[in-house]
Amino acid sequence: LQSIASADMDLNQLEAFLTAQTKKQGGITSDQAAVIAKFWKNHRIKIHESLINQSRWDNVLKNMNWRVDLKSQSRHIDQINTPVAIVEMELGKNGQVSFLL
């Protein structure tokens, strides 16, 4: 199952892999292969998402908003109409409350 999950096998790859395992001496039986195939078909997405979540080290970007403003008032006349970019990023770790930067 670890090999299947690591390779994120599609159904064709899974069938070829399990067929090879049943033909290998000391391998699995065809009944075991059928159970593994059914389990993988039903839980592939959950297993894949779990592996991805376990492989993340740092924060993830949850949301991002941005806009460009122009200054319309300033102490110094040369700063008027100067574009300013405002970026809001929402970061968070898996399973934790996110925070804004």
C-alpha positions as CSV (number, residue, x, y, z in Angstrom):
1,L,0.0,0.0,0.0
2,Q,2.9,2.3,0.7
3,S,4.2,1.9,-2.8
4,I,0.8,2.5,-4.3
5,A,0.4,5.7,-2.2
6,S,3.9,7.0,-2.9
7,A,3.4,6.7,-6.6
8,D,-0.2,8.0,-6.4
9,M,-1.2,5.2,-8.9
10,D,-4.1,5.5,-11.2
11,L,-6.4,2.5,-11.8
12,N,-4.3,1.2,-14.7
13,Q,-1.1,1.4,-12.8
14,L,-2.7,-0.1,-9.8
15,E,-4.0,-3.1,-11.8
16,A,-0.5,-3.7,-13.3
17,F,1.2,-3.4,-9.9
18,L,-1.2,-5.8,-8.2
19,T,-1.0,-8.3,-11.1
20,A,2.8,-8.3,-10.7
21,Q,2.5,-8.8,-7.0
22,T,0.2,-11.8,-7.4
23,K,2.7,-13.4,-9.8
24,K,5.7,-12.8,-7.5
25,Q,6.7,-15.8,-5.4
26,G,5.6,-15.1,-1.8
27,G,3.4,-12.2,-3.1
28,I,-0.2,-11.5,-2.4
29,T,-3.2,-13.6,-3.4
30,S,-5.8,-12.4,-6.0
31,D,-8.3,-12.0,-3.2
32,Q,-5.9,-9.7,-1.3
33,A,-5.2,-7.8,-4.5
34,A,-9.0,-7.3,-5.0
35,V,-9.3,-5.9,-1.4
36,I,-6.4,-3.6,-1.9
37,A,-7.8,-2.3,-5.2
38,K,-11.2,-1.7,-3.7
39,F,-9.6,0.1,-0.7
40,W,-7.4,2.3,-3.0
41,K,-10.4,3.2,-5.2
42,N,-12.4,4.3,-2.2
43,H,-9.7,6.1,-0.2
44,R,-7.2,7.4,-2.8
45,I,-8.1,11.1,-2.5
46,K,-8.0,11.1,1.3
47,I,-4.6,9.2,1.3
48,H,-3.1,11.6,-1.3
49,E,-4.3,14.7,0.6
50,S,-3.0,13.3,3.9
51,L,0.5,12.7,2.4
52,I,0.6,16.2,1.0
53,N,-0.4,17.7,4.3
54,Q,2.3,15.7,6.1
55,S,5.0,16.8,3.6
56,R,4.4,20.6,4.2
57,W,7.0,22.2,6.5
58,D,5.9,25.8,6.7
59,N,2.8,28.0,6.5
60,V,0.6,27.8,3.5
61,L,-1.1,30.7,1.6
62,K,-4.8,30.5,2.4
63,N,-6.0,33.7,0.7
64,M,-4.5,36.8,-1.0
65,N,-6.0,40.2,-1.8
66,W,-4.3,43.2,-3.4
67,R,-5.0,46.7,-4.7
68,V,-3.1,49.8,-6.0
69,D,-3.9,53.2,-4.5
70,L,-2.9,56.6,-5.5
71,K,-2.1,59.3,-2.9
72,S,-4.4,62.2,-3.3
73,Q,-3.1,64.2,-0.4
74,S,0.4,64.6,1.0
75,R,2.6,67.2,2.8
76,H,4.9,67.2,-0.3
77,I,3.4,67.9,-3.7
78,D,5.8,65.5,-5.4
79,Q,4.3,62.5,-3.5
80,I,0.7,63.1,-4.9
81,N,-0.4,60.5,-7.4
82,T,2.3,58.1,-6.3
83,P,1.1,54.5,-6.7
84,V,1.1,52.4,-3.6
85,A,0.5,48.6,-3.7
86,I,-1.4,47.1,-0.7
87,V,-1.1,43.3,-0.4
88,E,-3.0,41.3,2.2
89,M,-1.9,37.6,2.6
90,E,-3.6,35.2,4.9
91,L,-1.2,32.5,6.1
92,G,-1.9,29.4,8.2
93,K,-0.6,26.0,9.1
94,N,-2.6,22.9,8.6
95,G,-5.2,22.5,11.3
96,Q,-4.4,25.8,12.9
97,V,-6.1,29.2,12.9
98,S,-4.8,31.4,10.1
99,F,-3.4,34.9,10.5
100,L,-3.1,38.0,8.3
101,L,0.1,39.8,7.2
